[in-house]
C-alpha cells in the first residue's frame, strides 16, 4: 500500500510539472495548456487543441515582432534619406560658393590688371617727353662717338702708314728715338756685317736694253729682294742705287756680345745665299730678252759710323772703311758668286755651318793685296 501511494504521489507531481505555465522573458505568458501522462508508457501527451493554440500564439508574437522591426527600418530609411538630401544640398551650396569665389577672383584679377595697365599708361605718358629727349641725346652721343672712332681709325691708319714708311727707311732703334721725340745722334758700331749686290756686266745690259725695261727689271728684282730681307730680323736695307743693293746686319743701339755679332753675320750670309738662289731661279726673258741676269755679292765686317742726315727726305747713311771694303768685295767678285772677306769669317767664330773656298790674293783699291774667299753654301 505504501508503494502504491508513493506511485500516486509521483504521478501527481509529474502532472503538475507538465501543466505549469510558460512565461516570456518580459513576464507575459506565452501559452497555458494541460498535458497528460500515459500511465502505461509514462510519456507526457499534449492535447491537440492546446498545440494549435500554442502555434497560433507563436505566430501572433512573430507578426508583432516583424511589424515592430519594419517600422524601425522605415524610420531608419527615412532618416538616411533625409541625411542624404541634406548632404546633397550642402554639396550644391559649396559648389555654388566655389563658383562665385572663382568668378570673384577672376573679376579682382581683371580689375587689378586694368588698374596696372592704366597706371603704366599714365607713367609712360607722363615720361614721353623725357624719353624722347633721352633718345635725342643718345643719338647725338652715338654720332659723336662714331665720328671720333672714324677719326681715330684714320689717325691710326695714318700713323701705321707713317711708321711703316719710316720703318722701311730707318733702323728700328732710330725709329724708337724719333717716336720718343729724341733727335738721333751720329753713332759708331764696333762690328757690322755689310754686303753689296750688283748685276754682272750691268753696263752692257743698259747699252742693249731700253731704259724703261731696265727700270722694270730693277723694280721686279728689288721688290723680290725686299721680301727676302724682311724675313731676317737683324738685317736692314740701307739703300739701292742703280743696280747696287746695300744691306747691313747688326745696326742696333744696344751693346752686342760676340754671340750676337756672330748671329747677325750668320743671317747676312744666309740672306746672300737666298738672294743668289732667287736670281738663278727667275726668268727675265720677257724683260731683257736673251740677255742673262747674274748677281754678284760681296760681304765684309768691321766698324761702322752712321747717322741720320737731313730733315727732309732724311737718309740713314753709313760711313767708314768697312763700307768701301764691302763694296770692293762686290765689284771684284765673279758672276753668281759670293765673295767673303777674312774679317767676316773671323766674326763667325767657331760656327762651322758654312763652307768657304779660298780664292787667293787679289788687289783691292785702298787696301792693297787681300786674301778673299768664296762662299760655297
C-alpha positions as CSV (number, residue, x, y, z in Angstrom):
1,X,0.0,0.0,0.0
2,X,2.7,2.3,0.9
3,X,4.4,1.7,-2.5
4,X,1.1,2.3,-4.2
5,X,0.6,5.7,-2.5
6,X,4.1,6.7,-3.4
7,X,3.4,6.0,-7.1
8,X,0.3,8.0,-7.0
9,X,2.2,10.9,-5.5
10,X,4.8,10.8,-8.2
11,X,2.2,10.8,-10.9
12,X,0.5,13.9,-9.4
13,X,3.8,15.7,-9.2
14,X,4.6,15.0,-12.9
15,X,1.2,16.2,-13.9
16,X,1.7,19.4,-12.0
17,X,5.1,19.9,-13.5
18,X,3.8,19.4,-17.0
19,X,0.8,21.6,-16.6
20,X,2.7,24.6,-15.3
21,X,2.6,27.8,-17.4
22,X,5.3,29.2,-19.6
23,X,6.3,32.8,-19.4
24,X,8.3,35.2,-21.6
25,X,11.4,37.0,-20.5
26,X,9.4,40.2,-20.2
27,X,6.9,38.4,-17.7
28,X,4.0,37.8,-20.1
29,X,2.5,34.3,-20.6
30,X,3.3,32.6,-23.9
31,X,0.8,29.7,-23.5
32,X,-1.0,27.7,-20.8
33,X,-2.3,24.2,-21.6
34,X,-2.7,20.9,-19.9
35,X,-0.6,17.8,-20.5
36,X,-1.4,14.3,-19.6
37,X,0.9,11.4,-18.8
38,X,0.2,8.0,-20.3
39,X,0.1,5.6,-17.3
40,X,1.2,2.7,-19.4
41,X,4.2,4.3,-21.3
42,X,4.9,7.1,-18.8
43,X,5.1,9.6,-21.7
44,X,3.6,13.1,-21.5
45,X,1.0,13.7,-24.1
46,X,-0.3,17.1,-25.2
47,X,-3.8,17.9,-26.1
48,X,-4.3,18.7,-29.9
49,X,-6.3,21.7,-29.2
50,X,-3.6,23.0,-26.9
51,X,-1.0,22.5,-29.7
52,X,-2.9,24.6,-32.2
53,X,-3.5,27.3,-29.6
54,X,0.2,27.4,-28.9
55,X,1.1,27.7,-32.6
56,X,-1.4,30.5,-33.1
57,X,0.1,32.4,-30.2
58,X,3.6,32.0,-31.5
59,X,2.7,33.2,-35.0
60,X,0.9,36.2,-33.5
61,X,4.0,37.1,-31.5
62,X,6.3,36.7,-34.6
63,X,4.0,39.0,-36.6
64,X,4.0,41.6,-33.9
65,X,7.8,41.5,-33.7
66,X,8.1,41.7,-37.5
67,X,5.8,44.7,-37.6
68,X,7.8,46.5,-34.9
69,X,11.0,45.7,-36.9
70,X,9.6,47.0,-40.1
71,X,8.6,50.3,-38.5
72,X,12.1,50.8,-37.2
73,X,13.6,50.1,-40.6
74,X,11.3,52.6,-42.2
75,X,12.2,55.2,-39.6
76,X,15.9,54.5,-40.3
77,X,15.5,54.7,-44.0
78,X,13.6,58.0,-43.6
79,X,16.4,59.4,-41.5
80,X,19.0,58.2,-44.1
81,X,17.1,59.8,-47.0
82,X,16.8,63.0,-45.0
83,X,20.6,63.0,-44.3
84,X,21.5,62.2,-47.9
85,X,19.2,65.0,-49.1
86,X,20.9,67.4,-46.7
87,X,24.3,66.3,-47.8
88,X,23.4,66.9,-51.4
89,X,22.1,70.3,-50.5
90,X,25.4,71.1,-48.7
91,X,27.4,69.9,-51.7
92,X,25.4,72.0,-54.1
93,X,25.8,75.0,-51.8
94,X,29.5,74.5,-51.6
95,X,29.8,74.3,-55.4
96,X,27.8,77.4,-55.8
97,X,30.1,79.2,-53.3
98,X,33.2,77.9,-55.0
99,X,31.9,79.1,-58.4
100,X,31.1,82.5,-57.0
101,X,34.6,82.7,-55.4
102,X,36.2,81.8,-58.7
103,X,34.2,84.5,-60.5
104,X,35.1,87.0,-57.8
105,X,38.8,86.0,-58.1
106,X,38.8,86.5,-61.9
107,X,37.0,89.8,-61.5
108,X,39.5,91.0,-59.0
109,X,42.5,89.9,-61.1
110,X,40.9,91.6,-64.2
111,X,40.4,94.8,-62.2
112,X,44.0,94.7,-60.9
113,X,45.3,94.1,-64.4
114,X,43.2,97.0,-65.8
115,X,44.5,99.2,-63.0
116,X,48.1,98.2,-63.6
117,X,47.8,98.9,-67.3
118,X,46.1,102.2,-66.6
119,X,48.9,103.3,-64.2
120,X,51.6,102.1,-66.7
121,X,50.0,104.0,-69.5
122,X,49.9,107.1,-67.3
123,X,53.6,106.7,-66.3
124,X,54.6,106.3,-70.0
125,X,52.5,109.3,-71.0
126,X,54.0,111.3,-68.2
127,X,57.6,110.5,-69.3
128,X,57.2,110.5,-73.1
129,X,58.9,113.9,-73.4
130,X,61.7,112.9,-71.2
131,X,62.2,109.6,-73.1
132,X,62.2,111.4,-76.4
133,X,64.8,113.9,-75.1
134,X,66.9,111.0,-73.9
135,X,66.7,109.3,-77.3
136,X,67.8,112.5,-79.0
137,X,70.7,112.9,-76.6
138,X,71.7,109.3,-77.1
139,X,71.6,109.7,-80.9
140,X,73.8,112.7,-80.6
141,X,76.3,111.0,-78.4
142,X,76.4,108.0,-80.7
143,X,77.0,110.2,-83.7
144,X,79.9,111.9,-81.9
145,X,81.4,108.6,-80.8
146,X,81.2,107.3,-84.4
147,X,82.9,110.4,-85.7
148,X,85.5,110.1,-83.0
149,X,86.0,106.4,-83.8
150,X,86.4,107.1,-87.5
151,X,88.9,109.9,-86.8
152,X,90.8,107.6,-84.5
153,X,90.8,104.9,-87.1
154,X,92.0,107.3,-89.7
155,X,94.7,108.6,-87.4
156,X,95.8,105.1,-86.5
157,X,95.9,104.2,-90.2
158,X,97.9,107.3,-91.0
159,X,100.2,106.6,-88.0
160,X,100.7,103.0,-89.1
161,X,101.4,104.1,-92.7
162,X,103.9,106.7,-91.5
163,X,105.6,104.2,-89.2
164,X,105.7,101.6,-91.9
165,X,107.3,104.1,-94.3
166,X,109.8,105.3,-91.7
167,X,110.5,101.6,-90.8
168,X,111.5,101.0,-94.4
169,X,113.8,104.0,-94.4
170,X,115.3,103.8,-90.9
171,X,116.6,101.2,-88.5
172,X,114.4,100.1,-85.6
173,X,116.4,101.9,-82.9
174,X,116.3,105.2,-84.8
175,X,112.5,104.8,-85.2
176,X,112.2,104.3,-81.4
177,X,114.1,107.5,-80.7
178,X,112.0,109.5,-83.2
179,X,108.8,108.2,-81.6
180,X,110.0,109.3,-78.2
181,X,110.8,112.8,-79.5
182,X,114.6,112.3,-79.2
183,X,116.8,113.6,-82.0
184,X,119.1,110.7,-83.1
185,X,122.8,111.5,-82.8
186,X,125.5,110.0,-85.0
187,X,126.8,106.8,-83.6
188,X,129.6,104.2,-84.0
189,X,129.2,100.4,-84.2
190,X,132.0,98.2,-83.2
191,X,131.2,95.4,-85.7
192,X,128.7,95.4,-88.5
193,X,128.5,92.9,-91.4
194,X,127.8,94.7,-94.7
195,X,127.1,93.3,-98.1
196,X,126.6,94.7,-101.6
197,X,124.9,93.2,-104.6
198,X,125.1,94.3,-108.2
199,X,124.2,92.9,-111.7
200,X,127.2,91.4,-113.5
201,X,128.1,93.4,-116.7
202,X,125.2,95.8,-116.0
203,X,126.7,98.4,-118.4
204,X,126.5,96.0,-121.3
205,X,122.9,95.3,-120.4
206,X,122.0,99.0,-120.2
207,X,123.5,99.5,-123.6
208,X,121.4,96.8,-125.2
209,X,118.1,97.2,-123.4
210,X,115.8,100.3,-123.3
211,X,115.8,102.4,-120.1
212,X,112.1,101.5,-119.4
213,X,113.0,97.8,-119.5
214,X,116.0,98.4,-117.2
215,X,113.7,100.2,-114.7
216,X,111.2,97.4,-114.9
217,X,114.0,94.8,-114.3
218,X,115.3,96.6,-111.2
219,X,111.8,97.1,-109.8
220,X,111.0,93.4,-110.2
221,X,114.3,92.3,-108.8
222,X,114.4,94.6,-105.8
223,X,110.8,94.0,-104.9
224,X,111.7,90.3,-104.5
225,X,114.9,91.3,-102.6
226,X,112.9,93.4,-100.2
227,X,110.6,90.5,-99.4
228,X,113.6,88.3,-98.7
229,X,115.3,90.9,-96.5
230,X,112.1,91.2,-94.4
231,X,112.4,87.6,-93.2
232,X,115.7,88.4,-91.3
233,X,115.2,90.3,-88.1
234,X,118.8,91.7,-87.9
235,X,119.1,92.9,-91.5
236,X,118.5,96.5,-92.6
237,X,118.3,97.6,-96.2
238,X,120.5,100.7,-96.4
239,X,119.8,101.8,-99.9
240,X,119.6,100.7,-103.6
241,X,121.3,102.9,-106.2
242,X,121.0,101.8,-109.9
243,X,122.0,98.1,-109.8
244,X,123.7,98.3,-106.4
245,X,121.7,97.0,-103.4
246,X,123.3,97.6,-99.9
247,X,122.3,95.7,-96.7
248,X,123.7,95.9,-93.1
249,X,123.5,93.4,-90.3
250,X,123.9,94.4,-86.7
251,X,122.7,98.0,-86.6
252,X,121.3,98.4,-83.1
253,X,121.8,100.7,-80.2
254,X,122.5,98.1,-77.5
255,X,125.9,96.6,-76.9
256,X,126.3,93.3,-78.6
257,X,128.2,90.3,-77.4
258,X,130.4,88.1,-79.7
259,X,127.5,85.7,-80.0
260,X,125.1,88.5,-81.1
261,X,127.6,89.7,-83.7
262,X,128.0,86.2,-85.0
263,X,124.3,85.7,-85.2
264,X,124.0,88.9,-87.3
265,X,126.7,87.7,-89.6
266,X,125.0,84.3,-90.0
267,X,121.8,86.0,-91.0
268,X,123.6,88.1,-93.6
269,X,125.4,85.1,-95.2
270,X,122.1,83.1,-95.3
271,X,120.4,86.0,-97.0
272,X,123.2,86.2,-99.6
273,X,122.8,82.6,-100.4
274,X,119.0,83.0,-100.7
275,X,119.3,86.1,-103.0
276,X,121.7,84.2,-105.3
277,X,119.3,81.3,-105.5
278,X,116.4,83.6,-106.2
279,X,118.1,85.3,-109.1
280,X,119.2,82.0,-110.6
281,X,115.6,80.7,-110.4
282,X,114.0,83.8,-112.0
283,X,113.2,84.2,-115.7
284,X,113.9,87.7,-117.0
285,X,113.5,86.9,-120.8
286,X,110.2,88.9,-121.1
287,X,112.0,92.0,-119.8
288,X,115.6,91.8,-121.2
289,X,115.2,89.1,-123.9
290,X,118.2,86.8,-124.4
291,X,120.4,88.8,-122.1
292,X,121.2,86.9,-118.9
293,X,120.9,88.5,-115.5
294,X,123.6,87.3,-113.0
295,X,124.2,88.6,-109.5
296,X,127.5,89.4,-107.7
297,X,127.6,89.7,-103.9
298,X,130.5,90.8,-101.6
299,X,130.4,90.9,-97.8
300,X,132.8,92.4,-95.2
301,X,132.6,93.0,-91.5
302,X,134.0,95.8,-89.4
303,X,133.5,99.2,-87.6
304,X,130.8,101.5,-89.0
305,X,129.8,105.1,-88.3
306,X,126.2,106.0,-89.0
307,X,123.8,108.9,-88.6
308,X,120.6,110.5,-89.8
309,X,121.3,113.1,-92.5
310,X,118.9,116.0,-93.3
311,X,115.4,117.0,-92.2
312,X,113.5,116.4,-95.4
313,X,113.8,113.0,-97.1
314,X,116.2,112.1,-94.3
315,X,118.5,109.2,-95.0
316,X,120.4,107.0,-92.6
317,X,123.9,107.0,-94.0
318,X,126.9,104.7,-93.2
319,X,130.5,105.8,-93.3
320,X,133.9,104.2,-92.8
321,X,136.4,101.9,-94.3
322,X,134.1,98.9,-93.9
323,X,131.7,100.4,-96.4
324,X,134.4,100.8,-99.0
325,X,135.8,97.3,-98.4
326,X,132.4,95.6,-98.6
327,X,131.8,97.5,-101.9
328,X,135.2,96.2,-103.3
329,X,134.2,92.7,-102.3
330,X,131.2,93.0,-104.6
331,X,132.9,94.7,-107.6
332,X,135.9,92.4,-107.6
333,X,133.7,89.3,-107.4
334,X,132.5,87.0,-110.2
335,X,129.0,86.3,-111.6
336,X,126.7,84.2,-109.5
337,X,129.3,84.1,-106.6
338,X,129.5,85.4,-103.1
339,X,133.0,86.9,-102.1
340,X,133.7,87.0,-98.4
341,X,136.5,88.9,-96.6
342,X,138.6,87.1,-93.9
343,X,137.2,89.5,-91.3
344,X,133.7,88.2,-91.9
345,X,134.9,84.6,-91.4
346,X,136.7,85.6,-88.3
347,X,133.5,87.1,-86.8
348,X,131.7,83.8,-87.2
349,X,134.0,82.3,-84.5
350,X,133.5,78.6,-84.0
351,X,130.4,78.4,-86.2
352,X,131.1,75.9,-89.0
353,X,127.8,75.7,-90.8
354,X,129.2,77.5,-93.8
355,X,131.8,76.2,-96.3
356,X,134.3,78.5,-97.9
357,X,136.8,78.1,-100.7
358,X,140.0,80.2,-100.8
359,X,140.1,82.5,-103.8
360,X,143.5,83.8,-103.2
361,X,145.2,87.2,-103.1
362,X,143.5,90.0,-105.0
363,X,144.2,93.7,-105.4
364,X,141.7,95.7,-103.5
365,X,141.7,99.5,-104.1
366,X,142.8,101.3,-101.0
367,X,143.7,98.1,-99.2
368,X,146.4,96.6,-101.4
369,X,146.6,92.8,-101.7
370,X,144.0,90.9,-99.8
371,X,143.1,87.2,-99.4
372,X,139.4,86.5,-100.0
373,X,137.1,83.5,-100.1
374,X,134.1,82.2,-102.0
375,X,131.1,81.2,-100.0
376,X,130.1,77.7,-101.3
377,X,127.0,77.1,-99.2
